[in-house]
Amino acid sequence: MVTARLARFTEPLRLKSGAVINEYALAYETYGTLNSDRSNAVLICHALNASHHVAGWYAEDPKDIGWWDNMIGPGKPVDTNRFFVIGVNNLGGCHGSTGPCSINPQTGRPWGGSFPVITVEDWVAAQARLAEKLGIGQFAAVMGGSLGAMQSLQWTISHPEKLRHALVIACAPNLSAQNIAFNEVARQAIITDPDFHGGNYYEHGTKPQRGLRVARMVGHITYLSDDEMASKFGRQLKNGKLTYSFDTEFQIESYLRYQADKFSEYFDANTYLRITKALDYFDPAFEHGGNLSRAFARTQASFLVVSFTTDWRFSPERSREIVKALLDNRCRVTYAEIEAPHGHDAFLLDDERYHRLVTAYFDRIAAECGT
Amino acid sequence: MVTARLARFTEPLRLKSGAVINEYALAYETYGTLNSDRSNAVLICHALNASHHVAGWYAEDPKDIGWWDNMIGPGKPVDTNRFFVIGVNNLGGCHGSTGPCSINPQTGRPWGGSFPVITVEDWVAAQARLAEKLGIGQFAAVMGGSLGAMQSLQWTISHPEKLRHALVIACAPNLSAQNIAFNEVARQAIITDPDFHGGNYYEHGTKPQRGLRVARMVGHITYLSDDEMASKFGRQLKNGKLTYSFDTEFQIESYLRYQADKFSEYFDANTYLRITKALDYFDPAFEHGGNLSRAFARTQASFLVVSFTTDWRFSPERSREIVKALLDNRCRVTYAEIEAPHGHDAFLLDDERYHRLVTAYFDRIAAECGT
């Protein structure tokens, strides 16, 4: 059983875009106990549609289980009997942290379309302030999958001295043109929805749900492998026979529509837009003339880098680029390419080899910090 | 220089769905001359967004060059000095053949949303009537790429005695769950556009252009290979520097938006919807308990099957399924897997090895029919 908390910050945060957020709040949760020398803290960074609710459940809603509950908890790979784990909803989010649907204190109205573009660097800067507030000078580890892993990487660049380990799972050092293209489709679906109103839909009493549905469907396809879709759905018919109509004909259509409907009910379109932009912009090599190795010049952490064979969104090749750049800097890197059928989503799933690997890695971290 | 013609049919056509179209017209073009024994006719079947305008140009618009003009014409791989080539706009199309934007003679109003779902089998049935009208008892070859190639395959099943060769390029024996999923995203984008009006947008004076734009963007991504996108666009910025806004930031976004805008101007959304359904439904093995080999039991044609290494929409693996099923029936099959970087779109491009192969294959056909 866990409780979400809110940390308020009143020191202005200058974002990478140049915009400044004067005050903001971050929703977070903690699991386990910080040890006496404050050496066992682990930060979990979330990806696209997740939140600070990483593990456990709420007293008022026992069905609302954290998104990485198979990974984090008592006796789990990230063992909360030994580690003090923090989950945080990123700035710009829609799960309690300040974001587009929050009231902008300067205007008294929702930020809406005026909420700035956020980058991975900005998230890490905000997370670092939360760490300070919680009295954590150095994390035992910062961990994430996908966009969460980009934050792990960025921690080793922005605050090399503030973490001992970075877990970088199902990641890429930047988005490919194809990745950006899929994001752009999602954005165009949302932005051209007549209910979007330039992002100020809260005040119009509308929601660009049609656009968000389509955006989610596109995204969802890229999270699953072709093989996984084939074995889960193949060409199975929804109603056992063909109807030759625009009703749902195949199971895969039904699944996608259901997922999209659900998502468009609870997720905020403005947040979705900004998260896709954060993904697009992430590119640590950019400021070093495209040289990724130079981006990690000050990095001190040890790394566990994990990729999944059927992940076509961020393929193992992309993880190997990261590993290569880290090795160029003589970083300590453990790299594992896990044979898993589930595509990009594998990082969220309970794969035995993957979980054994993370367990072993955290055993090592635990030994180091004597927990 | 070519001229489009219109063939009118008044005998009702019963579609696979059970719906009946009482009268319809097909737009078509011909290139070259039918020889005296009518043995040199080649039918070109089009894919998603193409038309009967396969080669050459129109007197009134010399810039409007046929979509497969690099393949078909005097001295080209399909040499119109030797072959009589026919291009036809499929039933349900929006380039002159009867389709959703045509007037339904029974109501005096555009068909719109009431235009039936069409299948590859229906297209082949309609094409067969056109062949009859043109006095062609047997084609030297039926040829297509992608969805066009599905029509070639269907010809060998529906009318095994009416063609001697089938060219099946960048094809699959049916869509995978992932392929269907992408189509469903496209359809949902169109259908949920408020300007769609259940397909009756002609009468509302609107066009679901927002939806069609998004649909086209999704499709476009699947036609190009990841590598091709990387080498063509990579992470190139549109304006040389980052703006941290929702304006076009990367070249790939600009390219996709441009393509989508262009497409949504000239293409009909109802036609697009029906073409994606025809793709979804194509599955010759379905009526044979999933056994593709049995689908070709009556097939008599010889085959050229071509796939492209970087085609992730219809990968070489899928072409090999076709080849295997044909060989099970002791069909004569030439199969080539062309190493090309361009993804699915490769079938439309001027790749030297690919064109040499088609040239050689048509030399063989020419020798057989003495042209």
Interface residues (C-beta under 8 A of the other chain):
Chain A: K16 S17 G18 A19 P116 V117 T119 N174 L175 S176 A177 Q178 I180 A181 F182 E184 V185 R187 Q188 A189 I191 T192 D193 P194 R210 R213 V214 M217 V218 H220 I221 L224 D226 M229 A230 K232 F233 G234 R235 L242 Y244 S245 F246 E249 F250 I252 E253 L256 R257 A260 L273 K277 D280 Y281 D283 F286
Chain B: K16 S17 G18 A19 P116 V117 T119 N174 L175 S176 A177 Q178 I180 A181 F182 E184 V185 R187 Q188 A189 I191 T192 D193 P194 R210 R213 V214 M217 V218 H220 I221 L224 D226 M229 A230 K232 F233 G234 R235 L242 Y244 S245 F246 E249 F250 I252 E253 L256 R257 A260 L273 K277 D280 Y281 D283 F286
